Amino acid sequence: MEILESNVSVEQSVELVSARINRRKALASTMRRMRRSAVQSLQDNPTKEMDALMLGDALVGYGQGMSLNNMAIMENLMTMAIMEANFEVPGGKNTRGWYDAFIRCLQDLGCFVADDGYSRYSESSLQVDMDLVISDIVKGIVDGVKASIPAATVLGSVVNTTIDGLKQDKETLNLFGTQAKAADGARLSVIPCEQLSNGILIASSSSVKQTGSSSNGGVLFVNWRASAREIFRGKSFVTFNPARYEDYRQEIEEYLGVHRREVLSKRFSRRKHA
């Protein structure tokens, strides 16, 4: 099995992470937006029971093989990348720019990112169930890498159970609908994560932005259908060696400890009714 490792050295990652954090610290006095609520009062650390979470309009689901430490590592990587993308491309309308910024930060953190492409679909009569779109994207990503990493096929199951768990948690589902919908459409990401037998972490990041005519007002992934003029689909396959993380663990965790609630919305069970 081929192990896909980042070309960015550990030393370079440490420097890049430090530079990103220092830029944000310099702007902290004017950019802080600490948004606390009852929903956000849940504990900040992953658990085996709460094995999925919302990071803004992104859903992250962990596979059964993930250790608690590696769940926390992957969550911190994704949180940092989402925060950086939100800062660099604010407003939620430039989906391609946001997606590119998200991928760049993952690469700076030392992730190997394959198939970091995107595509656009335009058809006035297109009818879309968004959970089918996400499943289709993940299947396409998995098909592209399963020859070198057969274990990647498990990501398809993780994304399906993450969405199923969301459907069964009414509070989280309603919150997700509020977070993901925008005046000009909807933007969402689903990120299934798993740990290989050799300890390498794998994930698929699938991003969708719909613009065009309005939805029927239902909840995403349940009864929300779009007659869309345009659908943007971003896709990537990510691997990360958690041994790299130790070199910047303290710095990134101190930073995220202060800012995590800007992104973290809710934890829920990926397998609530499995």
Secondary structure, 3 states (H helix, E strand, C coil): CCCCCCCCCHHHHHHHHHHHHHHHHHCHHHHCCCCCCCHHHCCCCCCCCCCEEEECCEEEEECCCCCHHHHHHHHHHHHHHHHHHHHHCCCCCCHHHHHHHHHHHHHHCCCEEECCCEEEECCCCEEEEHHHHHHHHHHHHHHHHCCCCHHHHHHHHHHHHHHHHHHHCHHHHHHHHHHHEECCEEEEEEEEEEECCCCCEEEEEEEEEEEEEEECCCCCCCCCEEEEEEEEEEEEEEEECHHHHHHCHHHHHHHHHHHHHHCEEEEECCCCCC
